[in-house]
Amino acid sequence: MILAITGGTGFVGSHLIDHALEMGHTVRALARKPQAKRIGVTWVEGALDRPKSLASLVEGVDAVIHVAGVVNAADRAGFAEGNVAGTEGILQATKHAGIRRFVHVSSLAAREPTLSNYGWSKAEAETRVQISALDWTIVRPPAIFGPRDHDLLDVFKAARSGYVPMPPKGTRVSLLYVEDLTALLLALAELPVAPSIMEPDDGTPKGWDNRDFARAIGVAVGKSVKVVSTPRAILKLASAADRLVRRRKAKLTRDRVSYFCHPDWVSHKPPPPALWTPSVPTPQALAQTAAWYRAAGLL
Protein backbone atom coordinates (compact mmCIF):
# COMPACT_ATOMS: atom_id res chain seq x y z
CA MET A 1 0.00 0.00 0.00
CA ILE A 2 0.90 3.65 -0.30
CA LEU A 3 0.18 5.29 3.04
CA ALA A 4 -0.08 8.98 3.86
CA ILE A 5 1.00 9.63 7.46
CA THR A 6 0.80 12.82 9.49
CA GLY A 7 2.89 13.21 12.62
CA GLY A 8 5.64 11.04 11.14
CA THR A 9 8.44 12.88 12.94
CA GLY A 10 6.88 12.32 16.37
CA PHE A 11 6.98 9.42 18.81
CA VAL A 12 4.11 7.31 17.48
CA GLY A 13 4.50 8.44 13.88
CA SER A 14 8.17 7.51 13.66
CA HIS A 15 7.43 4.00 14.90
CA LEU A 16 4.51 3.78 12.48
CA ILE A 17 6.79 4.61 9.55
CA ASP A 18 9.33 1.99 10.68
CA HIS A 19 6.63 -0.64 11.00
CA ALA A 20 5.03 0.26 7.66
CA LEU A 21 8.35 -0.09 5.84
CA GLU A 22 9.01 -3.44 7.52
CA MET A 23 5.69 -4.66 6.12
CA GLY A 24 6.57 -3.54 2.60
CA HIS A 25 4.41 -0.43 2.40
CA THR A 26 5.44 2.85 0.78
CA VAL A 27 5.07 5.97 2.91
CA ARG A 28 4.41 9.61 2.32
CA ALA A 29 4.97 11.58 5.49
CA LEU A 30 4.27 15.20 6.36
CA ALA A 31 7.11 17.16 7.98
CA ARG A 32 7.57 20.83 8.80
CA LYS A 33 11.33 20.70 8.20
CA PRO A 34 13.52 18.83 5.68
CA GLN A 35 14.24 15.26 6.76
CA ALA A 36 17.00 12.81 5.97
CA LYS A 37 16.37 10.74 2.85
CA ARG A 38 15.03 7.28 3.50
CA ILE A 39 14.24 4.44 1.13
CA GLY A 40 10.50 3.93 0.89
CA VAL A 41 9.61 7.32 2.37
CA THR A 42 8.69 10.49 0.51
CA TRP A 43 8.83 13.44 2.86
CA VAL A 44 6.30 16.13 2.03
CA GLU A 45 7.40 19.43 3.51
CA GLY A 46 4.38 21.22 4.94
CA ALA A 47 1.90 21.34 7.79
CA LEU A 48 -1.74 20.71 8.63
CA ASP A 49 -2.55 24.39 8.04
CA ARG A 50 -1.02 24.37 4.54
CA PRO A 51 -3.60 22.91 2.11
CA LYS A 52 -1.21 22.59 -0.84
CA SER A 53 1.15 20.39 1.14
CA LEU A 54 -1.76 18.25 2.34
CA ALA A 55 -2.94 17.81 -1.25
CA SER A 56 0.54 16.61 -2.22
CA LEU A 57 0.64 14.28 0.78
CA VAL A 58 -2.56 12.38 -0.05
CA GLU A 59 -2.46 12.36 -3.86
CA GLY A 60 -2.73 8.77 -5.11
CA VAL A 61 -2.42 7.05 -1.71
CA ASP A 62 -4.45 4.05 -0.57
CA ALA A 63 -5.12 5.22 2.98
CA VAL A 64 -4.48 8.13 5.33
CA ILE A 65 -3.35 7.62 8.93
CA HIS A 66 -3.71 10.86 10.87
CA VAL A 67 -1.40 10.74 13.88
CA ALA A 68 -0.40 14.39 14.26
CA GLY A 69 -1.84 16.37 17.13
CA VAL A 70 -1.13 18.87 19.87
CA VAL A 71 -0.80 17.45 23.39
CA ASN A 72 0.34 20.63 25.11
CA ALA A 73 -0.86 24.17 24.44
CA ALA A 74 -1.20 27.39 26.39
CA ASP A 75 -4.96 27.65 25.94
CA ARG A 76 -8.03 26.20 24.21
CA ALA A 77 -7.26 28.13 21.04
CA GLY A 78 -3.92 26.37 20.73
CA PHE A 79 -5.55 22.95 21.03
CA ALA A 80 -8.29 23.97 18.59
CA GLU A 81 -5.77 25.05 15.99
CA GLY A 82 -3.67 21.90 16.22
CA ASN A 83 -6.31 19.22 16.81
CA VAL A 84 -9.59 20.52 15.40
CA ALA A 85 -8.53 22.72 12.49
CA GLY A 86 -5.65 20.38 11.71
CA THR A 87 -8.01 17.41 11.46
CA GLU A 88 -10.41 19.41 9.30
CA GLY A 89 -7.53 20.20 6.96
CA ILE A 90 -6.42 16.62 6.40
CA LEU A 91 -10.04 15.46 6.08
CA GLN A 92 -10.70 17.99 3.32
CA ALA A 93 -7.54 17.01 1.47
CA THR A 94 -8.46 13.32 1.74
CA LYS A 95 -11.97 13.89 0.36
CA HIS A 96 -10.78 16.12 -2.48
CA ALA A 97 -8.25 13.47 -3.52
CA GLY A 98 -10.95 10.81 -3.65
CA ILE A 99 -9.32 8.70 -0.94
CA ARG A 100 -11.78 6.69 1.15
CA ARG A 101 -9.82 5.07 3.98
CA PHE A 102 -9.06 7.33 6.95
CA VAL A 103 -7.62 6.12 10.26
CA HIS A 104 -7.71 8.77 12.96
CA VAL A 105 -5.59 8.61 16.11
CA SER A 106 -7.52 10.26 18.93
CA SER A 107 -7.23 9.77 22.70
CA LEU A 108 -9.19 8.38 25.62
CA ALA A 109 -9.36 12.03 26.73
CA ALA A 110 -12.08 12.52 24.10
CA ARG A 111 -14.44 10.54 26.36
CA GLU A 112 -14.36 13.36 28.90
CA PRO A 113 -14.30 16.61 26.91
CA THR A 114 -15.20 18.79 29.91
CA LEU A 115 -12.14 17.76 31.92
CA SER A 116 -9.48 19.41 29.81
CA ASN A 117 -8.94 21.57 26.75
CA TYR A 118 -7.02 18.70 25.24
CA GLY A 119 -9.92 16.29 25.70
CA TRP A 120 -12.35 18.86 24.31
CA SER A 121 -10.23 19.34 21.20
CA LYS A 122 -9.90 15.59 20.59
CA ALA A 123 -13.66 15.13 20.96
CA GLU A 124 -14.29 17.97 18.50
CA ALA A 125 -11.83 16.40 16.05
CA GLU A 126 -13.63 13.05 16.37
CA THR A 127 -16.91 14.75 15.48
CA ARG A 128 -15.36 16.11 12.29
CA VAL A 129 -14.18 12.63 11.36
CA GLN A 130 -17.57 11.04 12.04
CA ILE A 131 -19.44 13.46 9.76
CA SER A 132 -16.84 13.32 7.00
CA ALA A 133 -18.55 10.52 4.99
CA LEU A 134 -15.16 8.84 4.64
CA ASP A 135 -14.46 5.20 5.47
CA TRP A 136 -13.16 6.06 8.93
CA THR A 137 -11.98 4.38 12.10
CA ILE A 138 -11.16 6.33 15.25
CA VAL A 139 -8.53 4.83 17.55
CA ARG A 140 -8.37 6.12 21.13
CA PRO A 141 -5.07 4.96 22.61
CA PRO A 142 -4.58 4.99 26.37
CA ALA A 143 -1.18 5.86 27.88
CA ILE A 144 1.33 4.99 25.15
CA PHE A 145 4.94 4.20 25.98
CA GLY A 146 8.04 2.84 24.32
CA PRO A 147 11.43 3.86 22.90
CA ARG A 148 11.65 7.53 21.79
CA ASP A 149 8.85 8.56 24.16
CA HIS A 150 9.71 11.52 26.38
CA ASP A 151 6.40 12.00 28.18
CA LEU A 152 7.01 9.12 30.62
CA LEU A 153 10.75 9.68 30.91
CA ASP A 154 10.32 11.65 34.13
CA VAL A 155 8.47 8.70 35.70
CA PHE A 156 11.30 6.33 34.78
CA LYS A 157 13.80 8.81 36.25
CA ALA A 158 11.76 9.04 39.42
CA ALA A 159 11.74 5.25 39.68
CA ARG A 160 15.54 5.26 39.55
CA SER A 161 15.49 7.52 42.62
CA GLY A 162 13.23 5.07 44.46
CA TYR A 163 10.27 7.44 44.83
CA VAL A 164 7.53 7.81 42.24
CA PRO A 165 4.81 10.48 42.56
CA MET A 166 1.55 9.34 40.98
CA PRO A 167 -2.03 10.65 40.73
CA PRO A 168 -4.42 10.31 43.69
CA LYS A 169 -5.36 6.87 45.00
CA GLY A 170 -8.09 5.08 43.13
CA THR A 171 -7.11 6.27 39.66
CA ARG A 172 -6.70 3.60 37.01
CA VAL A 173 -5.14 3.67 33.58
CA SER A 174 -4.80 1.41 30.58
CA LEU A 175 -1.44 1.05 28.88
CA LEU A 176 -0.28 0.29 25.36
CA TYR A 177 3.17 -0.36 23.93
CA VAL A 178 3.83 1.78 20.86
CA GLU A 179 4.67 -1.21 18.64
CA ASP A 180 1.29 -2.76 19.41
CA LEU A 181 -0.44 0.50 18.56
CA THR A 182 1.29 0.79 15.19
CA ALA A 183 0.35 -2.82 14.40
CA LEU A 184 -3.30 -1.92 14.95
CA LEU A 185 -3.10 1.22 12.83
CA LEU A 186 -1.60 -0.69 9.92
CA ALA A 187 -4.14 -3.48 10.25
CA LEU A 188 -6.91 -0.89 10.04
CA ALA A 189 -5.36 0.73 6.98
CA GLU A 190 -5.16 -2.63 5.21
CA LEU A 191 -8.46 -4.16 6.34
CA PRO A 192 -11.19 -1.52 6.45
CA VAL A 193 -13.94 -2.18 8.96
CA ALA A 194 -17.26 -0.50 9.55
CA PRO A 195 -16.97 3.03 11.01
CA SER A 196 -16.23 2.60 14.68
CA ILE A 197 -14.34 3.89 17.69
CA MET A 198 -11.75 1.54 19.18
CA GLU A 199 -9.95 1.74 22.53
CA PRO A 200 -6.99 -0.65 22.44
CA ASP A 201 -4.88 -1.58 25.46
CA ASP A 202 -2.42 -4.21 26.69
CA GLY A 203 -5.18 -6.65 27.63
CA THR A 204 -4.99 -6.12 31.39
CA PRO A 205 -8.54 -6.50 32.75
CA LYS A 206 -9.81 -3.21 34.23
CA GLY A 207 -6.48 -1.58 33.48
CA TRP A 208 -3.71 -0.75 35.95
CA ASP A 209 -3.91 0.91 39.32
CA ASN A 210 -1.42 3.77 38.95
CA ARG A 211 0.53 2.50 41.96
CA ASP A 212 1.01 -0.89 40.30
CA PHE A 213 2.09 0.87 37.13
CA ALA A 214 4.76 2.78 39.09
CA ARG A 215 6.01 -0.45 40.69
CA ALA A 216 6.20 -2.10 37.27
CA ILE A 217 8.39 0.76 36.06
CA GLY A 218 10.54 0.23 39.15
CA VAL A 219 11.04 -3.40 38.14
CA ALA A 220 11.97 -2.26 34.62
CA VAL A 221 14.72 0.01 35.94
CA GLY A 222 15.83 -2.44 38.64
CA LYS A 223 14.59 -0.51 41.66
CA SER A 224 12.13 -1.18 44.46
CA VAL A 225 10.09 2.01 44.55
CA LYS A 226 7.93 3.82 47.07
CA VAL A 227 4.81 5.18 45.40
CA VAL A 228 3.55 8.56 46.57
CA SER A 229 -0.11 9.13 45.72
CA THR A 230 -0.34 12.88 45.15
CA PRO A 231 -3.51 14.85 46.06
CA ARG A 232 -4.97 17.16 43.44
CA ALA A 233 -4.02 20.27 45.46
CA ILE A 234 -0.36 19.27 45.46
CA LEU A 235 -0.46 18.53 41.74
CA LYS A 236 -1.84 22.01 41.13
CA LEU A 237 1.05 23.55 43.07
CA ALA A 238 3.53 21.36 41.17
CA SER A 239 1.94 22.47 37.92
CA ALA A 240 2.43 26.12 38.82
CA ALA A 241 6.06 25.43 39.72
CA ASP A 242 6.66 23.55 36.47
CA ARG A 243 5.24 26.47 34.54
CA LEU A 244 7.59 28.88 36.31
CA VAL A 245 10.65 26.74 35.63
CA ARG A 246 10.00 25.32 32.17
CA ARG A 247 7.51 27.93 30.95
CA ARG A 248 6.09 26.85 27.58
CA LYS A 249 7.95 23.54 27.84
CA ALA A 250 6.19 22.65 31.09
CA LYS A 251 4.80 19.11 31.05
CA LEU A 252 2.59 19.22 34.15
CA THR A 253 0.10 21.78 32.89
CA ARG A 254 -3.19 22.58 34.64
CA ASP A 255 -4.87 20.81 31.75
CA ARG A 256 -2.94 17.65 32.55
CA VAL A 257 -3.63 17.88 36.27
CA SER A 258 -7.37 17.58 35.53
CA TYR A 259 -6.64 14.67 33.23
CA PHE A 260 -4.40 12.83 35.70
CA CYS A 261 -6.89 13.09 38.56
CA HIS A 262 -9.76 11.49 36.66
CA PRO A 263 -10.30 8.00 38.12
CA ASP A 264 -11.05 6.05 34.92
CA TRP A 265 -8.69 6.10 31.97
CA VAL A 266 -9.32 2.44 31.24
CA SER A 267 -10.08 1.27 27.71
CA HIS A 268 -13.64 -0.01 27.28
CA LYS A 269 -14.00 -0.65 23.53
CA PRO A 270 -11.24 -3.08 22.46
CA PRO A 271 -10.77 -3.89 18.77
CA PRO A 272 -12.14 -7.24 17.55
CA PRO A 273 -9.66 -10.01 18.46
CA ALA A 274 -9.77 -11.27 14.88
CA LEU A 275 -8.37 -7.92 13.77
CA TRP A 276 -5.78 -7.26 16.48
CA THR A 277 -4.52 -8.31 19.89
CA PRO A 278 -1.51 -6.91 21.81
CA SER A 279 1.61 -9.01 21.35
CA VAL A 280 4.18 -7.57 23.77
CA PRO A 281 3.55 -8.10 27.52
CA THR A 282 3.73 -4.80 29.37
CA PRO A 283 6.55 -5.82 31.78
CA GLN A 284 8.69 -6.80 28.78
CA ALA A 285 7.76 -3.62 26.94
CA LEU A 286 8.65 -1.46 29.96
CA ALA A 287 12.02 -3.19 30.20
CA GLN A 288 12.66 -2.52 26.51
CA THR A 289 11.72 1.11 27.01
CA ALA A 290 14.09 1.45 29.98
CA ALA A 291 16.88 -0.15 27.94
CA TRP A 292 16.35 2.39 25.16
CA TYR A 293 16.46 5.27 27.66
CA ARG A 294 19.78 3.96 28.99
CA ALA A 295 21.23 3.48 25.49
CA ALA A 296 20.19 7.02 24.59
CA GLY A 297 21.88 8.39 27.72
CA LEU A 298 18.59 9.60 29.18
CA LEU A 299 18.36 7.30 32.19
Secondary structure, DSSP 8 states (H G I E B T S, - for coil): -EEEEESTTSHHHHHHHHHHHHTT-EEEEEESS----BTTEEEEE--TT-HHHHHHHHTT-SEEEE----S--SSHHHHIIIIIIHHHHHHHHHHHTT--EEEEE--GGGG-TTT-HHHHHHHHHHHHHHTS-SEEEEE---EEE-TT--SSHHHHHHHHHTEEEES-TT-EE-EEEHHHHHHHHHHHHHS--SSEEE----S-TT-EEHHHHHHHHHHHHT---EEEE--HHHHHHHHHHHHHHHGGG-SS-HHHHHHHT-SEE---S---TTT----S-HHHHHHHHHHHHHHTT--
